[in-house]
Amino acid sequence: MPKRPSTPPCAAACGTDQRDLVASPPAPAPTAAPAGASPTGPGRTAEFDFDAHDVVVALTSGGKDSGALVHEVCTQADAAGQLHKVRVLHCDLGTTAEEQLVEWPGAEDIARAHAALYAALYDVPFAVRRSARWPSLWERMMSHGRWPGHWATYCRSDTKTAAGRDYVDEVGRELNLGRPPRAGYAMGMRAEESRARAKKPVLEVHRMTGKGTLRRVTTWLPVHHLTTAQVWDTHQHHGIPHHEAYDLGMRRLSCRACPLAGAKDLVRSAQLNPALFAEYAAAEPAMGQFKPSISLAQIIERARS
């Protein structure tokens, strides 16, 4: 169920924990903005131009950053008189072979609640889509034969990005523009999360952009500059609901068993989701070690202790 913010127990420490994991990154160098961007003040390299886009898709996982993202996109769009262009998209990652959800139960409900906050201003459409090729992320991973990793994030590209691309095409057909749609694709990545994300430009041409008659897509990172504390402040000040997993000690709301997550989060998730982790552990002999630094068997053992 969607929860109104009361600042989760982890919130005060989350920012510190993340900074302990990743040294404070240098400020990213200014990057040339794509067409449709305009320069702005200190701390940003470019400002999103709503007039240059036909639609703005805000991608939400139901996590805390997604809540801040949807708020920022809708607030800016409303100020520009363009809230009618905003769509909120949640990518469903399906279930495992044993019919267990890959993502956290209730994540879709929270994502839907994030969009619903702006219904009083404008009926912001909310959509749920899944990869046309892969019914679930679990099936994609088993087909690949190896777990995703920092250098092989096929989990995102083959499920979320693929579903997002198809959705942009769907909206383009709906708008019936007579030309390729120009879409903004807003994502909740933040500089504080890692050195790699710190280097990402606020605006750039998305790789789903096609040639010729296909779509033109601009990646937009509206909350890239926010710290974890500022994200939670945004939730507090604007009544944005959050998932109960944060109240139970999770720092992020990625997949329940994500090879890209930190060991501390994985151990806590294994405590909260023992059946799911048992299923993943059963696949580990064929798939290889879950993370270079720790196996699923070790994660489960730590969870039990």
C-alpha positions in Angstrom: 0.0 0.0 0.0 1.2 3.5 -0.7 2.6 5.2 2.4 2.8 8.8 3.2 6.2 10.0 4.1 7.2 9.9 7.7 10.9 9.8 6.8 11.9 6.1 6.8 14.5 5.0 9.5 17.1 4.6 6.8 16.6 8.1 5.4 19.0 9.9 7.6 21.7 7.4 7.2 21.1 6.5 3.5 23.0 9.5 2.2 26.0 8.8 4.5 25.9 5.1 3.6 26.0 5.9 -0.1 28.9 8.3 0.3 30.8 5.7 2.3 30.4 3.3 -0.7 31.4 5.8 -3.4 33.8 8.6 -2.8 32.4 12.0 -3.6 32.7 12.4 -7.4 34.0 15.4 -9.1 31.4 17.6 -10.8 30.8 16.4 -14.3 32.2 18.5 -17.1 29.7 20.6 -19.1 28.2 18.6 -22.0 26.8 19.8 -25.2 23.0 19.7 -25.0 20.9 18.1 -27.7 18.4 20.0 -29.8 15.6 21.2 -27.7 17.7 22.2 -24.7 18.5 25.6 -23.5 21.2 26.8 -21.1 20.4 27.7 -17.5 22.0 28.8 -14.2 24.7 27.4 -11.9 24.6 23.6 -11.2 22.9 22.7 -14.4 24.3 22.4 -18.0 20.9 22.6 -19.7 17.2 23.1 -19.1 14.5 20.9 -20.6 12.6 22.6 -23.4 9.0 21.4 -23.3 8.1 23.3 -26.4 10.5 21.2 -28.5 9.0 17.9 -27.4 5.6 16.3 -28.2 5.5 14.1 -25.1 7.5 13.6 -21.9 7.7 10.1 -20.4 8.6 10.0 -16.7 9.9 6.5 -16.0 9.1 5.3 -12.5 10.1 2.2 -10.6 8.1 3.2 -7.5 11.3 4.0 -5.6 12.1 7.2 -3.7 14.0 8.8 -6.6 11.1 8.1 -8.9 8.8 9.9 -6.5 11.0 13.0 -6.6 11.4 12.6 -10.4 7.6 12.6 -11.1 7.2 15.6 -8.8 10.0 17.5 -10.6 8.7 16.7 -14.1 5.1 17.5 -13.3 6.0 20.7 -11.5 8.2 22.0 -14.3 5.7 21.0 -16.9 2.9 22.7 -15.0 4.9 25.9 -14.7 5.5 25.8 -18.5 1.8 25.2 -19.2 2.7 21.7 -20.7 1.5 19.2 -18.1 -0.8 17.7 -20.8 2.4 16.3 -22.4 3.5 14.2 -19.4 3.0 10.5 -19.2 4.2 8.3 -16.3 5.4 4.9 -17.2 6.2 1.8 -15.0 7.9 -1.2 -16.6 6.7 -4.5 -15.2 9.5 -7.0 -14.8 7.3 -10.0 -14.4 7.7 -13.1 -12.3 10.2 -16.0 -11.8 9.5 -19.6 -12.7 7.9 -20.1 -9.3 5.6 -17.1 -10.0 7.4 -14.8 -7.6 7.5 -11.1 -8.5 11.0 -9.9 -9.6 10.3 -6.4 -8.3 9.0 -5.5 -4.8 5.3 -6.3 -4.3 3.4 -3.0 -4.3 6.0 -1.1 -6.4 3.5 -0.6 -9.2 0.9 0.7 -6.7 3.4 3.3 -5.4 4.3 4.3 -9.0 0.6 4.7 -9.8 0.2 6.8 -6.6 3.1 9.1 -7.7 1.2 9.9 -10.9 -2.1 10.3 -9.1 -0.8 13.1 -7.0 -1.0 15.4 -10.1 -4.5 14.4 -11.1 -5.8 17.5 -9.5 -3.7 19.6 -11.8 -4.2 17.5 -14.9 -5.1 13.9 -15.5 -1.5 12.7 -15.9 -1.8 9.3 -17.7 -0.2 6.3 -16.0 0.9 3.3 -18.0 2.3 -0.1 -17.2 4.2 -1.9 -20.0 6.4 -5.0 -20.3 9.0 -6.1 -22.8 7.3 -7.5 -25.9 10.1 -10.1 -26.3 10.7 -11.1 -22.7 7.7 -11.8 -20.5 9.9 -11.4 -17.4 13.4 -10.4 -16.4 13.8 -13.8 -14.9 13.3 -15.5 -18.3 15.7 -13.0 -19.9 18.4 -13.8 -17.3 18.0 -17.6 -17.6 18.2 -17.2 -21.4 21.4 -15.2 -21.1 23.0 -17.8 -18.8 24.8 -15.2 -16.7 23.7 -12.7 -14.1 23.7 -9.0 -15.1 26.6 -7.0 -13.8 28.0 -3.5 -13.9 29.5 -4.2 -17.4 26.5 -6.2 -18.7 23.3 -4.4 -17.8 21.2 -6.2 -20.3 18.6 -6.5 -17.6 17.8 -2.7 -18.1 18.2 -2.5 -21.9 16.2 -5.6 -22.7 13.3 -5.0 -20.4 12.9 -1.4 -19.2 14.5 0.4 -22.2 12.8 -1.9 -24.7 9.5 -1.4 -23.1 10.1 2.4 -22.9 11.0 2.5 -26.6 7.8 0.6 -27.6 5.8 3.0 -25.4 7.2 6.0 -27.1 6.3 4.5 -30.5 2.8 3.8 -29.1 2.3 7.4 -28.0 3.6 8.6 -31.3 1.0 6.6 -33.2 -1.6 7.9 -30.8 -0.7 11.5 -31.4 -0.7 10.9 -35.2 1.8 13.7 -35.9 2.6 12.7 -39.5 6.3 12.7 -38.5 8.6 11.0 -36.0 7.6 11.8 -32.4 10.0 14.0 -30.3 9.9 12.6 -26.8 11.6 13.5 -23.5 12.5 10.5 -21.5 12.9 11.4 -17.8 14.8 9.1 -15.5 15.7 9.2 -11.8 19.4 8.8 -11.9 21.4 10.9 -9.5 25.0 12.0 -9.4 25.4 10.9 -5.7 24.7 7.2 -6.6 28.0 6.5 -8.3 30.9 8.0 -10.2 29.5 6.7 -13.5 26.1 8.4 -12.9 27.8 11.6 -11.8 29.4 11.8 -15.2 26.1 11.6 -17.0 24.8 14.8 -18.6 21.4 16.1 -17.5 20.3 16.1 -21.2 21.5 14.0 -24.1 20.2 12.1 -27.1 18.9 8.8 -25.9 20.2 5.7 -27.7 16.6 4.6 -28.5 16.5 7.5 -31.0 16.1 6.0 -34.4 17.2 6.9 -37.9 15.1 8.3 -40.6 11.4 7.9 -39.8 11.8 6.6 -36.3 11.5 8.4 -32.9 13.7 11.2 -31.6 14.3 10.9 -27.8 16.0 13.1 -25.3 17.2 11.7 -22.0 16.4 14.0 -19.2 17.7 13.6 -15.6 15.7 16.2 -13.6 16.9 15.0 -10.1 20.5 14.3 -11.1 21.7 17.0 -8.7 19.7 16.0 -5.7 21.3 14.3 -2.6 19.5 11.4 -0.9 18.5 13.8 2.0 17.0 16.2 -0.6 15.0 13.4 -2.2 13.5 12.6 1.2 12.9 16.3 1.9 10.9 16.4 -1.4 8.8 13.5 -0.3 8.2 15.1 3.1 7.3 18.6 1.8 5.0 17.4 -1.0 3.3 14.4 0.6 4.8 11.9 -1.8 4.1 8.3 -0.7 7.0 5.8 -0.4 7.3 2.0 -0.4 7.3 0.2 2.9 10.6 -1.5 2.1 12.3 1.7 3.1 10.8 1.5 6.5 12.1 -2.1 6.8 15.7 -1.0 6.2 16.2 -1.0 2.4 18.1 1.9 0.9 17.0 1.4 -2.7 14.0 -0.2 -4.4 15.6 -2.0 -7.3 14.8 -5.6 -8.1 14.4 -7.6 -4.9 17.5 -9.7 -5.8 19.6 -7.3 -7.9 23.3 -8.2 -8.7 24.0 -4.5 -8.9 22.8 -3.8 -5.3 25.2 -3.5 -2.4 25.8 -6.5 -0.1 24.0 -4.8 2.9 20.8 -4.3 0.8 21.0 -7.8 -0.5 21.3 -9.3 3.0 18.3 -7.3 4.2 16.3 -8.2 1.1 17.1 -11.9 1.7 15.7 -11.6 5.2 12.5 -10.0 3.9 12.2 -12.3 0.8 13.6 -15.7 1.7 11.6 -17.7 -0.8 12.7 -15.5 -3.7 16.4 -15.7 -2.7 16.1 -19.5 -2.4 14.9 -19.7 -6.0 17.7 -17.5 -7.2 20.3 -19.5 -5.2 19.0 -22.7 -6.9 19.9 -21.2 -10.2 23.4 -20.0 -9.2 25.3 -23.2 -10.0 24.2 -22.9 -13.7 24.4 -19.1 -13.8 27.7 -18.5 -12.0 28.3 -16.5 -8.8 25.7 -13.8 -8.3 28.2 -11.0 -7.6 32.0 -11.1 -8.0 32.3 -10.2 -4.3 29.6 -12.5 -2.8 27.5 -15.5 -3.7 23.8 -16.0 -3.1 24.7 -18.8 -0.6 26.8 -16.3 1.4 24.0 -13.6 1.2 21.5 -16.1 2.6 23.9 -17.3 5.3 24.4 -13.7 6.4 20.7 -13.1 6.4 20.1 -16.0 8.6 22.8 -15.0 11.1 
